[in-house]
Amino acid sequence: MNQDNEQDLIAQFKQRIGGQKTNVNTNTKYQYPYVELETVMANPSEYIIPACLPACRELWDKNIETFMVSNFEDNHLYVLLTNVSNENKAIFSQLQKQDPRFIFDGYRNAIGIAVNGTDESAMSELKALTEVFRIQDTLRFQTAEDFLEAYKYTDGKMTIEADGTIRREKNPNLENTTLQEALEKTGKSHLYVAEEGRVYESTTYLRWHKRYEQAKEDEIKNQLSMLGSNKENMSGEIAHLRDTFLSAERNYVAELLKDEEMQKMVADVNQQPSELLFEAAKNLVDKVENGLVPDEQMGRTELQLFVLLASIQDRVLSKDLVLTPSVEDMQLVGGRFK
């Protein structure tokens, strides 16, 4: 082959390759290997195909992070999750045993949800799978101690071990840095919540945390609304006692009301008139004070009294019910017997 022919072949090859390149899709939409979630949430239509977006939005509303979704070339829809709370992991594990749509991606070591197909029906099905998960607190924070410790490595000397491991030493100039100084230097003072001892990664995740706190507060209020649903009466010392009790025992109440037996007890009690509830509560207190309740039944008795007190409202001030015990008479402190 002479030099002229060789050059011609090279030119033809270059032309052919150049022609192919003109047909390459240069649109990067949905073609990203990894993007931080905050960036994705700021412009989701750039990174997530429309069929997966409703499910992702539902998950974000519950402070659940997504890190990978299906694309147009896939014949099914899926969303993989990361930084999932223990509660939601438990929910997932239970459902995975009976529903193949709750998946584990062994290659990426991630849990997720998936459905067959890519049409509108599949999109709705995928979104519906998110309903089982509960709102969770964000995991994007450091304890104040860990944050300060990590800061002391800033600009520290880097060394490479014999096995190739890269290590960074502490910066001796930062050894005596205080937490306040570290927060100011990193511009994270507004992300530090002193009463929790946490430094959040960004304003987004601090907002997620506040949303979680508000949701838990609303949940407790809703649970408490189960109690005292017999609305026959309106104010008085028993109502005050009930409110004091519930205020002191909010977390205790929230846990109790998760129990099905407790919910049934509340439902049964709320079917009774206030007069009977008051008499029943008084009788229980008398039995406790006189040592008539065996130790092994004390826990159950306390729960019964709790429900009774919570359910009674202020019919006690009406003319047909004279006895109105005070907090001292009931001998209760913060929901526990003296």
Buried (B, 14 or more C-beta within 10 A) or exposed (E): EEEEEEEEEEEEEEEEEEEEEEEEEEEEEBEEEEEEBEEBBEEBEEBBBEBBBBBBBBBBEBBBBBBBBBBEEBEEBBBBBBBBBEEBEEBBEEBBEEEEBBBEBEEEEBBBBBBEBBEEEBBEBBBBBBEBBBBBBBBBBBEBEEBBEEBBBBEBEEEEEEEEEEEEEBBEEBEEBEBEEBBEEBEBEEBBBEEEBBBBBBEBBBEBBEBBEEBBEEBBEEBBEBBBEBEEBEEBBBBEBBBBBBEBBBEBBBEBBEEEEBBEBBEEBBEBEBBEBBBBBBEBBEBBEEEEBEEEEEEEBBBBBBBBBBBBBBBBBEEEBEEBBEEEEBEBEEBEBE
